[in-house]
Amino acid sequence: MKKKDFVPLILSMTGGILFALGMCMTMVWNMRIQGIPVGLARIALPLSA
């Protein structure tokens, strides 16, 4: 695996985990104010890849 392929892979995986965390925060744990920015961070990470 080349380094140029590894960085987008890690950023995309981190974005997916942040999206899941944001969904859990808003729907399960009733932490909407904190969960929405975490979920929106999911959009920024794959775009930076």
MARDO-79275 format. One line per 8 residues: their letters; for each residue x, z, y of N, C-alpha, C. Coordinates in Angstrom, 3 decimals. Atoms other than C-alpha are relative to their C-alpha. Last residue first. Example, Ala and Ser with C-alpha at 12.3 -4.5 7.8 and 13.67 -1.06 7.14 Angstrom:
REM MARDO-79275
SA = -0.820:-0.060:-1.190:13.670:7.140:-1.060:-0.770:0.730:1.090  0.890:0.000:-1.190:12.300:7.800:-4.500:0.900:0.000:1.200 $
//
This chain:
REM MARDO-79275
ASLPLAIR = -0.789:0.595:1.092:-8.624:1.664:13.617:0.170:-1.464:0.266  -1.421:-0.101:-0.331:-9.737:3.065:16.968:0.883:-0.612:-1.088  -0.297:0.965:-1.057:-13.264:1.768:16.354:1.477:0.030:0.388  -0.173:1.345:0.561:-13.327:3.608:13.027:0.289:-1.069:1.057  -1.133:0.121:0.922:-12.586:6.902:14.811:0.126:-1.381:-0.640  -1.281:0.238:-0.666:-14.879:6.551:17.827:1.145:-0.236:-0.975  -0.027:1.355:-0.552:-18.183:6.137:15.981:1.376:-0.324:0.576  -0.093:0.925:1.123:-17.663:9.224:13.828:0.082:-1.442:0.495 $
ALGVPIGQ = -1.440:0.201:0.194:-17.044:11.219:16.994:0.240:-0.962:-1.151  -0.418:1.098:-0.859:-20.749:10.676:17.637:1.496:-0.261:-0.093  0.473:1.245:0.577:-21.599:12.843:14.643:0.410:-1.213:0.827  -0.798:0.203:1.212:-19.440:15.661:15.952:-0.408:-1.301:-0.671  -1.328:0.512:-0.355:-21.011:15.283:19.392:0.898:-0.237:-1.213  0.091:1.350:-0.566:-24.517:15.543:17.845:1.365:-0.519:0.454  -0.037:1.053:1.005:-23.731:18.494:15.613:-0.016:-1.407:0.558  -1.355:0.195:0.488:-22.805:21.053:18.278:0.096:-1.201:-0.938 $
IRMNWVMT = -0.870:0.184:-1.167:-26.070:20.850:20.251:1.444:-0.259:-0.436  0.109:1.336:-0.567:-28.104:20.304:17.082:0.974:-0.244:1.152  -0.981:-0.097:-1.082:-26.918:23.381:15.183:0.048:-1.359:0.708  0.690:-0.120:-1.295:-29.959:23.731:12.925:0.952:0.276:1.156  -0.401:-1.273:-0.606:-27.778:24.295:9.786:-0.642:0.244:1.357  0.046:-1.117:0.941:-29.437:21.670:7.624:0.233:1.325:0.708  1.195:-0.066:0.841:-30.408:18.811:9.923:-0.095:1.258:-0.853  1.269:0.192:-0.709:-28.050:18.928:12.897:-1.207:0.247:-0.889 $
MCMGLAFL = 0.162:-0.938:-1.111:-24.956:20.516:11.370:-1.358:-0.162:0.663  0.294:-1.334:0.535:-25.346:18.676:8.080:-0.247:0.998:1.126  1.349:0.045:0.574:-25.577:15.316:9.860:-0.392:1.370:-0.546  0.962:0.028:-1.101:-22.546:16.139:12.005:-1.434:-0.029:-0.497  0.017:-1.340:-0.582:-20.549:17.107:8.904:-1.002:0.085:1.145  0.721:-0.878:0.930:-21.512:13.876:7.173:-0.093:1.416:0.544  1.404:0.386:-0.038:-20.457:11.849:10.196:-0.834:0.902:-0.898  0.570:-0.535:-1.239:-17.208:13.784:10.472:-1.478:-0.351:0.123 $
IGGTMSLI = 0.138:-1.445:0.186:-16.458:13.045:6.806:-0.595:0.642:1.245  1.112:-0.249:0.922:-17.158:9.371:7.328:-0.248:1.473:-0.232  1.255:0.291:-0.696:-14.919:9.251:10.388:-1.209:0.248:-0.873  0.234:-1.131:-0.893:-12.102:10.949:8.487:-1.291:-0.191:0.774  0.408:-1.131:0.842:-12.402:8.340:5.742:-0.296:1.224:0.853  1.366:0.254:0.465:-12.341:5.532:8.311:-0.514:1.149:-0.871  0.924:-0.156:-1.126:-9.285:6.958:10.070:-1.448:-0.219:-0.427  0.104:-1.423:-0.335:-7.442:7.434:6.769:-0.980:0.217:1.151 $
LPVFDKKK = 0.661:-0.670:1.113:-8.156:3.867:5.639:-0.214:1.479:0.313  1.457:0.198:-0.113:-7.307:2.449:9.053:-0.779:0.673:-1.127  0.516:-0.663:-1.202:-3.869:4.142:8.841:-1.497:-0.254:0.182  0.216:-1.421:0.237:-3.121:3.119:5.243:-0.648:0.695:1.199  1.260:-0.178:0.721:-3.531:-0.636:5.639:-0.367:1.469:-0.153  1.069:0.544:-0.840:-0.870:-1.009:8.354:-1.366:0.086:-0.682  0.355:-0.968:-1.026:1.367:1.355:6.375:-1.142:-0.522:0.878  -0.779:0.110:-1.225:1.339:-0.962:3.385:-0.493:0.996:1.033 $
M = 0.847:0.000:-1.170:0.000:0.000:0.000:0.896:0.000:1.239 $
//
